[in-house]
């Protein structure tokens, strides 16, 4: 074996060991994930963490997966403890078949015939420290939801007060090796504040957004209990 192959092999092995220690299957939002091109989660039961960013005031990120009736899926958002993000708290909603009616901002794109289960951020957040990467986070939403029907589900993430910032969307809790092998190298550039866009000059920022009703089947909902994790 050539001598230059040895350090490369060592680096790859160390990165592979780091991935499961950090977040099981971590990924970064390399391009904006939109309603037309959502991030596709291959298995919603496997713990997967997407290090993402709300880059503009009206930005909405979308994560899609195929679910089965009766599956219990863990959804969570944590906030990196980056300067200026102390009060950053996005809202997320699960959109899909058989879910109840819910109010959504007009900018959130809802699939046809889908209901919505909105998960607002809590008033208080816990802090946890990740020893391998030496980084800390604020825990926001964390909820386990039983799926009422087979079909395609979408998780939408946005900020109700049009703030920008970095967040980590986590889905699933079954640990499995995988994710971005370059995660430790990309973490440094990710762990930086997001530049705040200027406020609109014509009018002050609204406290809330106009909402629209979102319909969904209620027959399956009556058989379900929503479980806080």
BELFEN-V382839 format. One record per residue. N is the residue number from 1. RES is the residue in three letters. SS is DSSP state (hx for helix, st for strand, lp for the rest). OMEGA is omega in radians with two decimals (none if undefined). D_FIRST is the distance of its C-alpha to the first C-alpha in Angstrom with 2 decimals. Layout:
n: [N | N]
res: [RES | RES]
ss: [SS | SS]
omega: [OMEGA | OMEGA]
d_first: [D_FIRST | D_FIRST]
This chain:
n: [1 | 2 | 3 | 4 | 5 | 6 | 7 | 8 | 9 | 10 | 11 | 12 | 13 | 14 | 15 | 16 | 17 | 18 | 19 | 20 | 21 | 22 | 23 | 24 | 25 | 26 | 27 | 28 | 29 | 30 | 31 | 32 | 33 | 34 | 35 | 36 | 37 | 38 | 39 | 40 | 41 | 42 | 43 | 44 | 45 | 46 | 47 | 48 | 49 | 50 | 51 | 52 | 53 | 54 | 55 | 56 | 57 | 58 | 59 | 60 | 61 | 62 | 63 | 64 | 65 | 66 | 67 | 68 | 69 | 70 | 71 | 72 | 73 | 74 | 75 | 76 | 77 | 78 | 79 | 80 | 81 | 82 | 83 | 84 | 85 | 86 | 87 | 88 | 89 | 90 | 91 | 92 | 93 | 94 | 95 | 96 | 97 | 98 | 99 | 100 | 101 | 102 | 103 | 104 | 105 | 106 | 107 | 108 | 109 | 110 | 111 | 112 | 113 | 114 | 115 | 116 | 117 | 118 | 119 | 120 | 121 | 122 | 123 | 124 | 125 | 126 | 127 | 128 | 129 | 130 | 131 | 132 | 133 | 134 | 135 | 136 | 137 | 138 | 139 | 140 | 141 | 142 | 143 | 144 | 145 | 146 | 147 | 148 | 149 | 150 | 151 | 152 | 153 | 154 | 155 | 156 | 157 | 158 | 159 | 160 | 161 | 162 | 163 | 164 | 165 | 166 | 167 | 168 | 169 | 170 | 171 | 172 | 173 | 174 | 175 | 176 | 177 | 178 | 179 | 180 | 181 | 182 | 183 | 184 | 185 | 186 | 187 | 188 | 189 | 190 | 191 | 192 | 193 | 194 | 195 | 196 | 197 | 198 | 199 | 200 | 201 | 202 | 203 | 204 | 205 | 206 | 207 | 208 | 209 | 210 | 211 | 212 | 213 | 214 | 215 | 216 | 217 | 218 | 219 | 220 | 221 | 222 | 223 | 224 | 225 | 226 | 227 | 228 | 229]
res: [UNK | UNK | UNK | UNK | UNK | UNK | UNK | UNK | UNK | UNK | UNK | UNK | UNK | UNK | UNK | UNK | UNK | UNK | UNK | UNK | UNK | UNK | UNK | UNK | UNK | UNK | UNK | UNK | UNK | UNK | UNK | UNK | UNK | UNK | UNK | UNK | UNK | UNK | UNK | UNK | UNK | UNK | UNK | UNK | UNK | UNK | UNK | UNK | UNK | UNK | UNK | UNK | UNK | UNK | UNK | UNK | UNK | UNK | UNK | UNK | UNK | UNK | UNK | UNK | UNK | UNK | UNK | UNK | UNK | UNK | UNK | UNK | UNK | UNK | UNK | UNK | UNK | UNK | UNK | UNK | UNK | UNK | UNK | UNK | UNK | UNK | UNK | UNK | UNK | UNK | UNK | UNK | UNK | UNK | UNK | UNK | UNK | UNK | UNK | UNK | UNK | UNK | UNK | UNK | UNK | UNK | UNK | UNK | UNK | UNK | UNK | UNK | UNK | UNK | UNK | UNK | UNK | UNK | UNK | UNK | UNK | UNK | UNK | UNK | UNK | UNK | UNK | UNK | UNK | UNK | UNK | UNK | UNK | UNK | UNK | UNK | UNK | UNK | UNK | UNK | UNK | UNK | UNK | UNK | UNK | UNK | UNK | UNK | UNK | UNK | UNK | UNK | UNK | UNK | UNK | UNK | UNK | UNK | UNK | UNK | UNK | UNK | UNK | UNK | UNK | UNK | UNK | UNK | UNK | UNK | UNK | UNK | UNK | UNK | UNK | UNK | UNK | UNK | UNK | UNK | UNK | UNK | UNK | UNK | UNK | UNK | UNK | UNK | UNK | UNK | UNK | UNK | UNK | UNK | UNK | UNK | UNK | UNK | UNK | UNK | UNK | UNK | UNK | UNK | UNK | UNK | UNK | UNK | UNK | UNK | UNK | UNK | UNK | UNK | UNK | UNK | UNK | UNK | UNK | UNK | UNK | UNK | UNK | UNK | UNK | UNK | UNK | UNK | UNK]
ss: [lp | lp | hx | hx | hx | hx | hx | hx | hx | hx | hx | hx | hx | hx | hx | hx | hx | hx | hx | hx | hx | hx | hx | lp | lp | st | st | st | lp | lp | lp | lp | lp | lp | lp | lp | lp | lp | st | st | lp | lp | lp | lp | lp | st | lp | st | st | st | st | st | st | st | lp | lp | lp | lp | lp | lp | st | st | st | st | st | st | st | lp | lp | lp | lp | st | st | st | st | st | st | st | st | st | lp | lp | lp | lp | lp | lp | lp | lp | lp | lp | st | st | st | st | st | st | lp | lp | lp | lp | lp | lp | lp | st | st | lp | lp | lp | lp | lp | lp | lp | lp | lp | st | st | st | st | st | lp | lp | lp | lp | lp | lp | st | st | st | st | st | lp | lp | lp | lp | st | st | st | st | st | st | st | st | st | st | st | st | lp | lp | lp | lp | st | st | st | st | st | st | st | st | lp | lp | lp | lp | lp | lp | st | st | st | st | st | st | st | lp | lp | st | lp | lp | lp | lp | lp | lp | lp | lp | hx | hx | hx | hx | hx | hx | hx | hx | lp | lp | lp | lp | lp | lp | lp | lp | lp | lp | lp | lp | lp | lp | lp | lp | lp | lp | lp | lp | st | st | lp | lp | lp | lp | lp | lp | lp | lp | hx | hx | hx | lp | lp | lp | st | st | lp]
omega: [3.11 | -3.05 | -3.10 | 3.10 | -3.07 | 3.13 | 3.11 | 3.13 | 3.13 | -3.13 | 3.14 | 3.14 | 3.13 | 3.11 | 3.12 | 3.10 | -3.09 | -3.04 | -3.13 | 3.14 | -3.06 | -3.04 | 3.10 | 3.07 | -3.12 | 3.07 | 3.07 | 3.04 | -3.11 | 3.06 | -3.13 | -3.13 | -2.97 | 3.10 | 3.12 | -3.12 | -3.14 | 3.00 | -3.08 | 3.11 | -3.04 | 3.12 | -3.05 | 3.13 | 3.13 | -3.10 | -3.12 | -3.13 | 3.11 | 3.09 | -2.95 | -3.09 | 2.89 | -2.93 | 3.14 | -3.04 | -3.10 | -3.10 | 3.02 | 3.10 | -3.06 | 3.11 | -3.04 | 3.08 | 3.05 | -3.12 | 3.12 | 3.12 | 3.13 | 3.06 | 3.08 | -3.00 | 3.09 | 3.07 | -3.09 | 2.99 | 3.00 | -3.07 | 3.05 | -3.12 | 3.08 | -3.12 | 3.12 | -3.09 | -3.07 | -3.10 | -3.12 | -3.03 | 3.12 | 3.02 | 3.03 | 3.13 | 3.01 | -3.10 | 3.13 | -3.07 | 3.05 | 3.13 | -3.09 | 3.03 | 3.11 | 3.11 | -3.14 | 2.99 | -3.10 | -3.12 | 3.14 | -3.12 | -3.11 | 3.06 | 3.12 | 3.07 | 3.14 | 2.96 | -3.09 | 3.02 | -3.04 | 3.12 | -3.13 | 3.12 | 3.11 | 3.14 | 3.13 | -3.11 | 3.04 | 3.11 | 2.99 | -3.07 | 3.10 | -2.97 | -3.07 | -3.12 | -3.12 | 3.14 | -3.13 | -3.07 | 2.93 | 3.07 | 3.05 | -3.13 | 3.01 | -3.04 | 3.10 | -3.05 | 3.02 | -3.11 | -3.08 | -3.04 | 2.94 | 3.05 | -3.10 | 3.12 | 3.12 | 3.00 | 3.09 | 3.14 | 3.12 | 3.08 | -3.03 | -3.14 | 3.01 | 3.07 | 3.09 | 3.13 | -3.10 | 3.12 | 3.06 | 3.06 | -3.10 | 3.08 | 3.10 | 3.14 | 3.09 | -3.03 | 3.12 | -3.14 | 3.09 | 3.14 | -3.09 | -3.13 | 3.14 | -3.08 | -3.12 | -3.13 | -3.12 | -3.04 | -3.07 | -3.13 | 3.11 | -3.03 | 3.13 | 3.14 | 3.05 | -3.14 | -3.12 | 3.09 | 3.12 | 3.09 | 3.09 | -3.07 | -3.01 | -3.08 | 3.11 | 3.13 | 3.13 | 3.10 | 3.13 | -3.13 | 2.97 | -3.13 | 3.07 | 3.11 | -3.14 | -3.03 | 3.07 | 3.14 | -3.11 | -3.07 | -3.13 | -3.11 | -3.10 | -3.14 | -2.96 | 2.96 | 3.07 | -3.00 | 3.02 | -3.10 | none]
d_first: [0.00 | 3.76 | 6.33 | 8.47 | 6.93 | 7.86 | 11.50 | 11.90 | 11.08 | 13.50 | 16.06 | 16.19 | 16.73 | 19.40 | 21.11 | 21.27 | 22.84 | 25.25 | 26.65 | 28.52 | 29.67 | 31.35 | 33.15 | 31.59 | 31.03 | 31.63 | 31.96 | 33.45 | 36.27 | 34.62 | 37.78 | 41.30 | 41.82 | 45.24 | 47.63 | 46.58 | 42.85 | 42.45 | 39.25 | 38.73 | 38.06 | 36.58 | 37.90 | 40.56 | 40.21 | 36.60 | 36.51 | 35.53 | 36.15 | 36.73 | 36.82 | 39.50 | 42.18 | 45.80 | 45.86 | 49.46 | 52.78 | 53.02 | 49.37 | 48.83 | 45.44 | 45.12 | 42.86 | 43.48 | 42.79 | 44.29 | 46.19 | 48.21 | 51.65 | 51.58 | 48.06 | 48.14 | 45.91 | 45.16 | 45.51 | 45.05 | 44.90 | 43.72 | 44.09 | 41.63 | 43.59 | 43.38 | 46.36 | 49.17 | 48.17 | 50.37 | 52.74 | 50.42 | 51.06 | 50.36 | 52.09 | 50.42 | 51.95 | 50.90 | 52.31 | 52.72 | 55.02 | 57.55 | 57.21 | 60.40 | 62.01 | 60.69 | 61.38 | 58.68 | 58.70 | 59.42 | 56.05 | 54.19 | 53.64 | 54.57 | 53.71 | 56.80 | 58.65 | 56.39 | 57.68 | 56.32 | 55.66 | 55.49 | 53.78 | 55.08 | 53.48 | 55.13 | 57.35 | 55.22 | 51.48 | 49.48 | 46.59 | 43.29 | 40.36 | 36.69 | 35.04 | 31.35 | 32.04 | 35.13 | 37.28 | 40.73 | 42.56 | 46.09 | 46.60 | 48.95 | 49.57 | 48.18 | 49.84 | 49.23 | 50.97 | 51.76 | 51.52 | 54.90 | 53.80 | 51.02 | 49.78 | 47.95 | 48.16 | 47.49 | 47.22 | 48.66 | 48.18 | 50.50 | 52.53 | 56.26 | 57.20 | 54.89 | 52.58 | 48.99 | 46.04 | 42.76 | 42.59 | 40.29 | 41.39 | 40.34 | 40.95 | 40.44 | 39.72 | 37.47 | 34.12 | 31.03 | 27.48 | 27.04 | 27.99 | 26.50 | 23.06 | 24.04 | 27.24 | 26.87 | 26.24 | 29.24 | 31.51 | 32.42 | 33.93 | 35.63 | 37.27 | 39.83 | 43.51 | 44.63 | 47.15 | 50.54 | 52.38 | 55.97 | 58.72 | 60.87 | 63.76 | 66.33 | 66.45 | 65.00 | 62.16 | 63.59 | 63.29 | 62.60 | 61.86 | 64.06 | 63.04 | 63.68 | 64.14 | 61.36 | 62.46 | 60.80 | 61.92 | 63.55 | 64.12 | 60.69 | 60.79 | 63.75 | 61.63 | 59.00 | 58.65 | 56.60 | 54.55 | 53.53 | 50.26]
